[in-house]
Amino acid sequence: MNFVKNLIFLSLLLLLFSCDPTAASFIINNRKDEITVKVKIDQVAIEKLNKEYIEKGFMVGEETLDDYEVKIDSSETYMFDMKKGIKPDYFGIKEIEIYSGDTLILKCRKDQMQKLFTSGQNNEGYNLVIN
């Protein structure tokens, strides 16, 4: 019985210390009013990856993602993307647009997102702060 307890304890220790760190991207609204984030999905990239997964047998059917929008209240934070073990690469995202009311305050493509999302304090994540 001691062997089983030791094995369970060792497994829990390995699980605890072998975890890859997570890296999350946050959009932080520091404005006094609500903002709207419109995300356009890169259908070509998604379909290409789906096709590869189906051919290899990792996936049974095709899944599609639609463009979406999120409203972020004043002083709220939205988790935009999260990866395990790597820096977020924003795969599948074509561009984002951020509006305050009817006014466009930011529009960026996927290749610009790496520069926009800056690293937070103590590696807490990658933040895009809207002032």
C-alpha positions as CSV (number, residue, x, y, z in Angstrom):
1,M,0.0,0.0,0.0
2,N,2.9,2.4,0.7
3,F,4.2,1.8,-2.8
4,V,0.8,3.0,-4.3
5,K,0.8,6.1,-2.0
6,N,4.4,6.9,-3.0
7,L,3.6,6.4,-6.7
8,I,0.6,8.7,-6.5
9,F,2.6,11.3,-4.6
10,L,5.5,11.1,-7.1
11,S,3.0,11.4,-10.0
12,L,1.4,14.5,-8.5
13,L,4.9,16.1,-7.9
14,L,5.8,15.4,-11.6
15,L,2.6,16.9,-12.8
16,L,3.0,19.9,-10.6
17,F,6.6,20.7,-11.7
18,S,6.4,19.6,-15.4
19,C,3.6,21.9,-16.4
20,D,4.3,24.3,-19.3
21,P,3.6,27.9,-18.4
22,T,0.5,29.5,-20.0
23,A,0.7,32.8,-21.9
24,A,-2.5,34.8,-22.2
25,S,-3.4,38.0,-24.1
26,F,-5.7,40.5,-22.4
27,I,-7.5,43.5,-23.8
28,I,-7.8,46.0,-20.9
29,N,-10.4,48.8,-21.2
30,N,-9.1,51.9,-19.3
31,R,-11.6,54.2,-21.0
32,K,-14.6,55.7,-19.2
33,D,-17.0,54.2,-21.8
34,E,-17.6,50.7,-23.2
35,I,-15.6,49.5,-26.1
36,T,-16.5,46.9,-28.8
37,V,-13.9,44.5,-30.1
38,K,-14.7,43.0,-33.6
39,V,-12.6,40.0,-34.5
40,K,-12.3,38.8,-38.1
41,I,-11.4,35.2,-38.5
42,D,-8.9,33.9,-41.2
43,Q,-11.1,31.3,-42.8
44,V,-8.3,30.2,-45.2
45,A,-5.9,29.4,-42.4
46,I,-8.6,27.5,-40.4
47,E,-9.7,25.5,-43.4
48,K,-6.1,24.6,-44.3
49,L,-5.4,23.3,-40.8
50,N,-8.7,21.5,-40.7
51,K,-7.9,19.7,-44.0
52,E,-4.5,18.6,-42.7
53,Y,-6.0,17.3,-39.4
54,I,-8.8,15.4,-41.3
55,E,-6.2,13.8,-43.7
56,K,-4.1,12.7,-40.7
57,G,-7.2,11.3,-38.9
58,F,-7.0,13.8,-36.0
59,M,-10.4,15.3,-36.8
60,V,-13.6,13.7,-38.1
61,G,-15.5,16.7,-39.5
62,E,-14.8,20.3,-40.5
63,E,-15.5,23.0,-38.0
64,T,-15.9,26.7,-39.0
65,L,-15.5,29.8,-36.9
66,D,-17.4,33.0,-37.5
67,D,-16.3,36.6,-37.0
68,Y,-17.4,37.8,-33.6
69,E,-17.6,40.9,-31.4
70,V,-17.2,41.4,-27.7
71,K,-18.3,44.4,-25.6
72,I,-15.9,45.3,-22.8
73,D,-17.2,47.6,-20.1
74,S,-15.1,50.4,-18.5
75,S,-12.3,49.1,-16.3
76,E,-12.9,45.5,-17.5
77,T,-10.5,43.0,-18.9
78,Y,-11.1,40.5,-21.6
79,M,-9.0,37.4,-22.2
80,F,-8.4,37.5,-25.9
81,D,-6.1,34.5,-26.5
82,M,-4.3,31.9,-24.5
83,K,-1.6,29.4,-25.3
84,K,0.2,26.7,-23.3
85,G,3.9,26.7,-23.4
86,I,4.4,29.3,-26.1
87,K,3.8,33.0,-26.7
88,P,0.4,33.6,-28.2
89,D,0.5,33.6,-32.0
90,Y,-3.1,34.7,-32.7
91,F,-3.6,31.8,-35.2
92,G,-6.9,32.0,-37.1
93,I,-7.3,35.7,-36.5
94,K,-7.2,38.0,-39.5
95,E,-7.6,41.3,-37.8
96,I,-9.2,43.1,-34.9
97,E,-11.1,46.4,-34.8
98,I,-11.8,48.3,-31.6
99,Y,-14.6,50.8,-31.4
100,S,-15.7,53.3,-28.8
101,G,-19.3,54.0,-29.7
102,D,-19.3,54.6,-33.5
103,T,-15.6,55.7,-33.6
104,L,-12.9,53.3,-34.7
105,I,-10.0,53.7,-32.3
106,L,-7.8,50.8,-33.4
107,K,-7.5,48.5,-36.4
108,C,-4.7,45.9,-36.7
109,R,-3.9,42.8,-38.7
110,K,-2.5,39.6,-37.3
111,D,1.1,40.6,-38.1
112,Q,0.8,43.7,-36.0
113,M,-0.7,42.0,-32.9
114,Q,2.6,40.7,-31.6
115,K,3.8,44.3,-31.3
116,L,0.6,45.7,-29.9
117,F,0.2,43.1,-27.0
118,T,3.0,44.0,-24.7
119,S,4.3,41.8,-21.9
120,G,2.8,42.4,-18.5
121,Q,4.5,42.7,-15.2
122,N,6.1,39.5,-13.9
123,N,5.1,37.7,-17.1
124,E,1.4,37.9,-16.2
125,G,0.4,37.9,-19.8
126,Y,0.4,40.0,-22.9
127,N,-1.7,43.2,-22.6
128,L,-3.3,45.6,-25.0
129,V,-4.4,48.6,-22.9
130,I,-7.0,50.9,-24.4
131,N,-6.9,54.4,-22.9
